C-alpha cells in the first residue's frame, strides 16, 4: 500500500508539474498567433470578445477571472488597449506581460487620420518607425468603437495616459510626438517577428518545452510568409486603383502590399466626420473602386457615400470578428482582407 501511495504521489506531482501555462491574449489575431506557438502544449484564452472594441473594453467577470488566473498576458500594448495595463496591474500583478508593440523590428506607422492620403504606398523618403525597445507614447483610439454595437460602454481606464508594461517601457503620451496607428497585426511581417518573441517568452516560462515552442513558431512564420507572398502577387495589379474607407484601419496592410487608400471619412480623432470634411472627401473622390466599411459603420454613412459616388460598399473587418477563433484565424484574416480588396478594386 505504501508503495502504491508513493507511486501515486509521484504521478500527482508529475501531473502538477506538467500543467500547461495559462496564457491570455487581448485580441483574436494575437490569440491565433499564440495558439500556433503553443500547439498541443496548451490553449490560450481570448480576453476581449471578437465583436467588442479592444480600445476601451470593460471586462466581464468571466474575462476578469481569465486575466486573474493567467501566467502570461500577450497584447499589442497600450497603443491598442490603454485600459489593460491598469487592469493587469490590479488583477494579475504576478503574471508576465508581453507587449508586442515594443518588439524590436516591429513596424510602427503614424496615424493618418481622415484626410486626403498621400496614397498607401511606402515612399522612399518615408521613415516608418521600427520598435527598438525605446519609449513609446500612449496613442490610444479612445472614443472610437471599431467593432462594438452602438451603446457599448467604454471602460473608465481608456483615458489613462500613463500605462506601463512589465518591461519598464514608458508609454506616457508626449505632446510633440505623432499618434501611432494601433492596427499593427495587419502587417504579416510584424506577425512573423511576434511569433518568435512569443515563443521565447513561453520558453522562458516553460523551459522544458522550449524547443517545441520555437519549432511551432518557425512553422507558423513560414506559413505566414508563404501566404504573404501569394497575396502580394494577387494584389500587385491593383496598386494604382484607389478606394475610400470609413475608418483608416488598414494602413499596415496597404503599405505592405502597395495598395492606395484615397481618404477616410472619419476625422483625425476617429469620430464621425463633420459635414465640411465629408463634403470635401466626396467632392474630391472620383473614380474610386469602393467604399471599405467595417461591421459597425453606420448605415446612414454607407448610403450617403455609395449613392453620392456611385460605388459599392465592401465590408473588410480588420479584427475578423466573424472568423473562427484558433490557430487558423490569422491566415483567414489575411485571406479575408486580400479577397475584400480584390472585390473592391478588380473591374
LINLIN-V504062 format. One record per backbone hydrogen bond with DSSP energy under -1.0 kcal/mol. CO is the residue of the C=O (numbers start at 1). NH is the residue of the N-H. If there is no record, write none. Layout:
((CO	NH) (CO	NH))
This chain:
((1	5) (2	6) (3	7) (4	8) (5	9) (6	10) (7	11) (8	12) (9	13) (10	14) (11	15) (12	16) (13	17) (14	18) (16	19) (22	71) (22	72) (23	45) (24	74) (25	47) (26	48) (27	31) (28	32) (29	33) (30	34) (31	35) (32	36) (33	37) (34	38) (35	39) (38	41) (45	25) (49	52) (56	155) (60	64) (61	65) (62	66) (63	67) (64	68) (65	69) (67	70) (71	96) (72	24) (73	98) (74	26) (75	100) (76	101) (77	80) (77	81) (81	84) (83	87) (84	88) (85	89) (86	90) (87	91) (88	92) (92	95) (96	73) (98	75) (99	102) (100	103) (103	106) (106	131) (108	129) (109	181) (115	117) (123	126) (129	108) (131	105) (137	139) (141	144) (149	152) (155	158) (157	160) (161	173) (163	171) (165	168) (174	177) (179	111) (182	184) (183	186) (184	187) (187	190) (187	191) (188	192) (189	193) (190	194) (191	195) (192	196) (193	197) (194	198) (195	199) (196	200) (197	201) (198	202) (199	203) (200	204) (201	205) (202	206) (206	209) (207	210) (209	213) (210	214) (211	215) (212	216) (213	217) (214	218) (215	219) (216	220) (217	221) (218	222) (219	223) (220	224) (221	225) (222	226) (223	227) (224	228) (225	229) (226	230) (227	231) (228	232) (229	233) (230	234) (231	235) (232	236) (235	238) (238	241) (242	289) (243	262) (244	292) (245	265) (247	249) (250	254) (251	255) (252	256) (253	257) (254	258) (254	259) (260	243) (262	117) (263	245) (267	270) (271	267) (274	278) (275	279) (276	280) (277	281) (278	282) (279	283) (280	284) (290	244) (291	314) (292	246) (293	316) (294	297) (298	302) (299	303) (300	304) (301	305) (302	306) (303	307) (304	308) (305	309) (306	310) (312	291) (314	293) (320	323) (326	329) (328	332) (329	333) (330	334) (331	335) (332	336) (333	337) (334	338) (335	339) (336	340) (337	341) (338	342) (339	343) (340	344) (341	345) (342	346))
